[in-house]
Amino acid sequence: MSQELLIAASALAGLLVVAFTVLKGWQDWLALKTRELENGRRHGEIEGGAREGAARIELADLKERIRKLEAIASGVDL
């Protein structure tokens, strides 16, 4: 009886240590993601999470696509 109780108590203590470690890791991960989101808002991120330089490239790409679509619509071969 004494050995079984000791094994059960040890298993429970080990499970508690693992559970608290996982909980602490989860909380730290959430804090990290929260800081990343706050930094993103502060540094001027725009739609899609792109920064200004990437946003300019994306805008230029979209303008090029629009130009090509307008050329196709008007019947001009590129």
Backbone hydrogen bonds, N-H to C=O, Kabsch-Sander energy under -0.5 kcal/mol:
donor,donor_aa,acceptor,acceptor_aa,energy
5,L,1,M,-2.1
6,L,2,S,-2.1
7,I,3,Q,-2.6
8,A,4,E,-2.5
9,A,5,L,-2.6
10,S,6,L,-2.4
11,A,7,I,-2.6
12,L,8,A,-2.4
13,A,9,A,-2.5
14,G,10,S,-2.7
15,L,11,A,-2.4
16,L,12,L,-2.4
17,V,13,A,-2.3
18,V,14,G,-2.4
19,A,15,L,-2.7
20,F,16,L,-2.7
21,T,17,V,-2.2
22,V,18,V,-2.5
23,L,19,A,-2.4
24,K,20,F,-2.4
25,G,21,T,-2.3
26,W,22,V,-2.4
27,Q,23,L,-2.4
28,D,24,K,-2.5
29,W,25,G,-2.3
30,L,26,W,-2.5
31,A,27,Q,-2.3
32,L,28,D,-2.3
33,K,29,W,-2.4
34,T,30,L,-2.4
35,R,31,A,-2.4
36,E,32,L,-2.4
37,L,33,K,-2.3
38,E,34,T,-2.4
39,N,35,R,-2.7
40,G,36,E,-2.0
41,R,37,L,-1.8
42,R,38,E,-2.0
43,H,39,N,-1.9
44,G,41,R,-0.9
45,E,40,G,-1.9
46,I,50,A,-2.0
49,G,46,I,-2.0
50,A,47,E,-0.8
55,A,51,R,-2.5
56,R,52,E,-2.2
57,I,53,G,-1.8
58,E,54,A,-2.4
59,L,55,A,-2.6
60,A,56,R,-2.5
61,D,57,I,-2.3
62,L,58,E,-2.3
63,K,59,L,-2.6
64,E,60,A,-2.1
65,R,61,D,-2.2
66,I,62,L,-2.4
67,R,63,K,-2.5
68,K,64,E,-2.3
69,L,65,R,-2.6
70,E,66,I,-2.7
71,A,67,R,-2.1
72,I,68,K,-2.3
73,A,69,L,-2.5
74,S,70,E,-1.9
75,G,71,A,-0.6
75,G,72,I,-0.9
76,V,71,A,-2.5
